[in-house]
Amino acid sequence: MSRTSIRGFSLVELMVAMTIGLILLGGAISVLYSSKLTYNENERVARLQESGRAAVEVMLRDLRAGGYKGCNEFIASDTMTNALASPTSLMSNFSAQVQGYESTGTGTWSPAVDAAIVSPRSGSDILVVRTTPSNAPTFITNAAMASATADISVDNPLGRTIVNNSYAIISDCQNAAVFKMNSLTAGTIATGGANLGLAFRQGSRVVPVDTVVYYIRDSATVRNGVRNPSLWRVTVAEGAQELVEGVEQMQVLYGVASASNPLVVASYEKASAVTNWNRVISVSIALLIRSVEPTSPVDESRTYNLLGTDVVTPNDRYQRTLYTTTVALRNTTQ
């Protein structure tokens, strides 16, 4: 074999090959980068949607059971005995199934915010619902009460527990009373001597109930030196809990029943315009959800309409989405 028949690439051929390789490599990197951007964007959108769905679902669960009064849903609120220590306070007032506070400006609400609601975020409404907790156990009395102030003997074959000092309703389908369960020991619910109005008979039902407050407050978590707004839930049994980070605004309207038909909504009103909370038979909620980190490629300010209230967002890079829903109250009485 001659030396002239054995040779490598020429400089021109090598440069052409390198150029083609760089073009192919650049194309592959471009596709990979584009795929990563698409994946990250889809993930951000999914997180926003997940936050919105989680917030709405928890609120709807409590609202659907709002106004629970035991086995007789037609027991009027004004005739039901409230044996709690402070029956007219926000967390103990079971005379109405829902209650609200309308934001009227920077740091003000109508009516004035109760002391149980700590550090609410300015501009957002506050929603209060009296309800029975999800998966709450039902106890059946196995003997008549000795007196209206006696402890309550119940069947508890599954060994279910309660939260000490939480609230409950006892009802016999004709009468009902709200009281504090001091403890549950060996099938006896201690009432602390509270006067339930009468000695409830054998076969009465005892079901835990609670007052739940939903409002917007700064998160307990600091991200890059910033506390995001969050949806908080306050109850008697569990105290204050941060539910969903990134809930920036909440607006609420209340469906007030028609005077001629208590099952038909005549109008949706702000909390400040509701004169009788027992005539509220449905609730509309709007939540503005924002990303927990500024991920948008550009600064942007937008106006969102939350049930008739315009909310102008700051000129920032947070992404946002709006959730609106309406729920009927199943246990309304008027």
N, C-alpha and C positions, 0 to 999 in steps of 0.2 A: 504494500500500500504506500503510495507516495505521500510526501509531506503536504502537498497542495490539496489532497483530498480530505485532510483532517484539519478542521479549523472550527472555532467557536462563533458566537454571535458577533456581528459587527457592532460598533458603537451606535449606529442609527437604529439597528434592530433592537438593541437593548433599551434604548430610550423609548421606542414605540411600545415595547412590551411593558415597560414601567408605566408609561402614560395610560395604557389600557387597564393595567392593574389598579392604578390610582382611581381611575374613573369607576371601575367596578366596586372598589373598596368604599369610595365616597357614596355611591348609590346604596350600598348595604348599610352604611352608617346612617344615611338619611332615612331609610326605611325603619331602622331600629329606633332612631330618635323620634320619628313620627309616631311609631307604635307606643313608645314610652309616654309621650305626651297624651295620646289618646287614652291610654290605660290610666294615667294619673287623673285626667279630667273625668273619666267615667267613675273612678273611685271617689273623687270629691263630690260628684253629683249623687252617687249612691249614699254617701255619708249624710248629705243634706236630706235626702229622702228618708233615710233610716231614722234620723233625728226627728223629722216631722211626723212620721208614722208612729214612733214610740211615744212622743208627747201627746198626740191626739188620742191614741188608743188608751193610755192611762186615764186621761181626763174623761173620755166617754164611758169607761168602765164605772167610774165613780158616779157620773151623772145619771146613768141608766138606773142605778139603784138609789138615786137621791130621794129623800122623803120617806124612806122605809119606816113603817109603823107597826111592824109585826104581822100576825096572820090576818088582821083585818085592815086592809089598806084604806078603808073608809072612815077610820077613826080620825076625827077632826083634831087638828093640831092644838086648838085652844081648849080642848077638853082632855087632852092627854096629860097625865101627871108628869111633871119634871121634878124629880127628887134630887137633882144635882145641887151642889153647894151654891153655885152662882148661876141660876137658870137663865138670866138675861145677858150673860157675858157672851162674847162672840163664839167661843169654843164650846159653850154649854147650851146655847139657845136653839132648841129643836122645834120652835114654833113655826119655822118656815124651812122648806127643803133646800132652797138656794138663797143666796144673798150676794150682792156685788158692790164694788167700789169703782166709781168712774173717775179716770184721770182727768183733771180739769186744768192742768198746767204743770209748770215745773215744780215737782215735789208736792203737789196738792191733789187731793181726791175728794169726791163727794159720795157718801159722807166722809168725815175725817177717819183716817186709817186707825184701826184698833192697834193697841200696843202689842198684841200677839203676832202682828205682821212686822217682821224686823227688816229694815233697810230695803224697802221696795224700790224698784228702778223707776225713775220718773218717766211719765208718759204712757205707761202700760196700765191696763185695767187689772183688777183683782177679783177672783172668783171664789166663792165659798159654797160648799155643798155639804149637807148632812146626809150621810149614806151608811150603808153596811159594807165593811171591808170585803174584798174579794176572797172567796173560799173561807168565809167566816163560819165557824161551827154553830150548829143549832142544838140547843139543849132543851129537853122536855122535863118539866117538873114531875117528880114521882110521888109527890105528896102535897097537900094544900099547905100554904104558909100558915104558921101559927098566928101571925098577926101581920099588919101592914108594915111593920118595922123589923120583921124577923129575917133571918138568913133564908136562902132558897136551896132546897134539896132537889138535885137533878140526876137523871140517868146519864152516865158517861162511860159506856162499855168500851169505847175505843181509846180511852185515856187522853182525850183532847185537852189542850191547855188554853189559857187565856193570858192576856197581858194584864198584869196586876194594875189596878187603878185605872183601867180603861172603862169605856161606857158600854151599856147594853140596853136593849128594850125587852121588857117582859110583857106579853100580851096573851089574852085568852079569847081573842076574836070578838070581844065586846069592850074590853078596857085595855089600856096600855100605860106603861110608865117607863120613863128613862131614869137610869140610876148608874152609880159607879160600882163596878165589880172590884172589891178590894182584893179578893183572892179566890181561888178555886182549890179546895182541899177535900179529898175523899168524897167527892160528889156534892159538896156544899159550897155554894157561892156566897161569900160574905158581903153583905150590903152596908156594913158599918152603921146599921141602925137607921138608914134613910127611910123616910115615910113614903111608901109607894102608893098611898091613897086607898088601898084595900089589900086584903090578904088574897093573893091570887090562888086559884084552885089548882088541883092536880091536872096535869095535861097541858098546862100553859107553856108557851115557847119563850125561850130566852136566846136572843141573838145579839152579838156585838154590833155596835154602831159607832160612828165617829164623825167628827167635823173635820173636813178637809179644805185647806186653803191653797189655791194655786196662784202664784204670782211670779213676776220676773225680778231677779236679784242678781248681783254680781257673783260669778263663780268662786268657789273656794280654791280653784286651781289657777296658778299664775303661768301664763304662756308668753314667753319673750317680754316679760315685764308688764303684761296686760291681763286683766281679769275679764273674760268674756261674760256677757249676760247669759243667764241660765234660767230654766224653768225650775222653780222650787215647789215642794209640796210639804205642807205643815199639817200634822195631825196630833190629836191628844195622845194616842197610843205610841206613836213613833217619833214625835217631835219634828224638827225641820230636816228635810232631805233634799239634796240637789238631784233632780231627775235627769234633765237633758241640757248639756252645755250647748250654747250657741243660739238659744231662743231669745231673740232680740226684742220682740214686741208682742203683746197680746191685747186684742180688743174683743169685747164681749157685748152681745145684745141679747135681751131677754124677751121671749115670746109671751105676751100677756094675753090671757084668754078673753074672748068676746063676752060681753055682759049677757047676751042672749043664749050663747052656747059655750059652756065651759070646756069643751073639747076642741074648739077652733081658735087659732091665734088671730086676734084682732089686729095686733101691731107688734113690731119689734122695737123695744125701747132701751135706752141706755140706763145704767143702774141709777143714775141721779133722777130719772123720770119715773121709776117704778114706785108706786104708792102702796101696793099690796103684794108682797112677795109670794103669798099663797095663790095668787092668780097667774103666776109664771108657770107655763106648761112646757116650754121648750127653751133651749139655749143655743145661740149661734156663737161660734168661736173662730177667730182668725189669729193665726200664729205666723210671725215673720221669723224664719230660721236663717241664720248666717253661718258660714264656715268658721271653724275654730281658729283658723290661721288665714292671713291674707294671701290667697293663692291666685287671684285674678291677674292676668298679664298687664292690665291698665287700671289706673284710678278711675272710679266711676261713681257718680251720685245718681240715684233713681228715686222716683216717687211711687210708693205702693199704697193701694187703697185697701184698708182693712175695715170692712163692714161700714164704709162711709167715712172713715177717718183716714186722711192722707198722712202717710209717714214718709218723710224725706230723709234718706240715708246720707251719712257723711260721704265726702269724696275720698273713698278708700278702695282697697283691693280685695275686700271681703266679698265672697259670692253669697247670694241670698235666694231663697225661694219662699213662696207664700202658701200656707195651708188654711183652708176654710172648711168648717163642718157645722152641721146642726144636729142636735139630738133632742128627742122627746123625753120628758120626765115621766116615768111610768107610774109613779106612786103619788101623783098630785091629788090634793084634796083642797076644797074651797069652802 
